[in-house]
């Protein structure tokens, strides 16, 4: 009877320990899931590496901003130069048209002057006999 009592006490302890073990296993599984969900805790070297990488990325972003600003200034300067060149081209075309008009006026004046000279030469020839004509020789 005494042994049976000890056996029953041991069985109760065994059942209690088994229940505690089950709870502990469940707790371990729950903690494992929690760690897996949260991710591993980074080591200090990982943190340092990530901080270094972050600084590099920030420096790259800053460089891109500076590059973008420089590119924008260059584009603005090119646009300005293009506007200046277009204005010069427009002015030179206007100047060319003005000069063409002046050339046509002058060539018209030249044609008129040539006609007048030809007409006056013709009149002078009528007044003055041609050197080989008999009337010219007889007058000499």
C-alpha positions as CSV (number, residue, x, y, z in Angstrom):
1,X,0.0,0.0,0.0
2,X,2.8,2.3,0.8
3,X,4.4,1.6,-2.6
4,X,1.1,2.1,-4.3
5,X,0.8,5.5,-2.6
6,X,4.3,6.4,-3.7
7,X,3.6,5.1,-7.2
8,X,0.4,7.2,-7.4
9,X,2.4,10.3,-6.1
10,X,5.1,9.6,-8.7
11,X,2.4,9.2,-11.4
12,X,0.9,12.6,-10.4
13,X,4.4,14.1,-10.5
14,X,5.1,12.5,-13.8
15,X,1.8,13.8,-15.2
16,X,2.6,17.3,-13.8
17,X,6.1,17.2,-15.3
18,X,4.7,16.0,-18.6
19,X,2.2,18.9,-18.6
20,X,5.0,21.3,-17.7
21,X,7.2,19.8,-20.4
22,X,4.3,20.3,-23.0
23,X,3.8,23.9,-21.9
24,X,7.6,24.5,-22.1
25,X,7.7,23.0,-25.6
26,X,4.7,25.1,-26.6
27,X,6.4,28.2,-25.2
28,X,9.6,27.4,-27.1
29,X,7.6,27.0,-30.3
30,X,5.8,30.3,-29.7
31,X,9.1,32.0,-29.0
32,X,10.6,30.5,-32.2
33,X,7.7,31.8,-34.2
34,X,8.0,35.2,-32.6
35,X,11.8,35.3,-33.4
36,X,11.2,34.1,-37.0
37,X,8.5,36.7,-37.4
38,X,10.6,39.5,-36.0
39,X,13.8,38.4,-37.7
40,X,17.1,37.7,-36.1
41,X,18.6,40.3,-33.8
42,X,21.4,41.9,-35.8
43,X,24.9,41.7,-34.5
44,X,26.9,44.8,-33.9
45,X,29.0,44.2,-37.0
46,X,25.8,43.9,-39.1
47,X,24.6,47.2,-37.6
48,X,27.9,48.9,-38.5
49,X,27.8,47.5,-42.0
50,X,24.2,48.7,-42.5
51,X,25.1,52.1,-41.1
52,X,28.0,52.3,-43.5
53,X,25.8,51.3,-46.4
54,X,23.2,53.9,-45.4
55,X,25.9,56.6,-45.4
56,X,27.0,55.5,-48.9
57,X,23.5,55.6,-50.2
58,X,23.0,59.1,-48.7
59,X,26.2,60.2,-50.3
60,X,25.1,58.8,-53.7
61,X,21.7,60.5,-53.4
62,X,23.5,63.8,-52.6
63,X,25.8,63.4,-55.6
64,X,22.9,62.7,-57.8
65,X,21.1,65.9,-56.6
66,X,24.3,67.9,-57.3
67,X,24.7,66.2,-60.7
68,X,21.0,66.9,-61.5
69,X,21.5,70.6,-60.5
70,X,24.6,70.9,-62.6
71,X,22.9,69.2,-65.5
72,X,19.9,71.7,-65.1
73,X,22.3,74.6,-65.2
74,X,24.0,73.3,-68.3
75,X,20.7,72.7,-70.0
76,X,19.6,76.3,-69.0
77,X,22.8,77.7,-70.5
78,X,22.4,75.7,-73.7
79,X,18.8,76.9,-74.0
80,X,20.0,80.5,-73.5
81,X,22.8,80.0,-76.1
82,X,20.3,78.5,-78.5
83,X,18.0,81.6,-78.1
84,X,20.9,83.9,-78.7
85,X,21.9,82.0,-81.8
86,X,18.3,82.0,-83.1
87,X,18.1,85.7,-82.6
88,X,21.4,86.3,-84.4
89,X,20.1,84.0,-87.2
90,X,16.9,86.0,-87.5
91,X,18.8,89.3,-87.5
92,X,21.2,88.0,-90.2
93,X,18.2,86.8,-92.3
94,X,16.6,90.3,-92.0
95,X,20.0,91.9,-92.9
96,X,20.3,89.5,-95.9
97,X,16.9,90.4,-97.1
98,X,17.6,94.1,-96.7
99,X,20.9,93.7,-98.6
100,X,19.2,91.7,-101.4
101,X,16.7,94.5,-101.7
102,X,19.4,97.1,-101.9
103,X,21.3,95.0,-104.5
104,X,18.2,94.8,-106.7
105,X,17.7,98.5,-106.4
106,X,21.3,99.2,-107.3
107,X,21.2,96.8,-110.2
108,X,18.1,98.5,-111.5
109,X,19.9,101.9,-111.2
110,X,22.8,100.4,-113.1
111,X,20.5,99.2,-115.9
112,X,18.9,102.6,-116.1
113,X,22.3,104.4,-116.2
114,X,23.5,102.0,-118.9
115,X,20.4,102.7,-121.0
116,X,20.9,106.5,-120.6
117,X,24.6,106.2,-121.6
118,X,23.7,104.0,-124.6
119,X,21.0,106.5,-125.6
120,X,23.4,109.5,-125.2
121,X,26.1,107.6,-127.1
122,X,23.7,107.0,-129.9
123,X,22.8,110.7,-130.0
124,X,26.5,111.6,-130.0
125,X,27.1,109.2,-132.9
126,X,24.3,110.8,-134.8
127,X,25.8,114.2,-134.3
128,X,29.4,113.0,-134.9
129,X,29.9,111.0,-138.1
130,X,31.5,107.6,-137.9
131,X,35.2,107.8,-138.6
132,X,35.1,105.5,-141.7
133,X,32.1,107.1,-143.3
134,X,32.7,109.3,-146.4
135,X,31.2,112.3,-144.7
136,X,33.7,112.1,-141.9
137,X,36.6,111.9,-144.3
138,X,35.3,114.8,-146.3
139,X,35.0,116.9,-143.3
140,X,38.7,116.3,-142.5
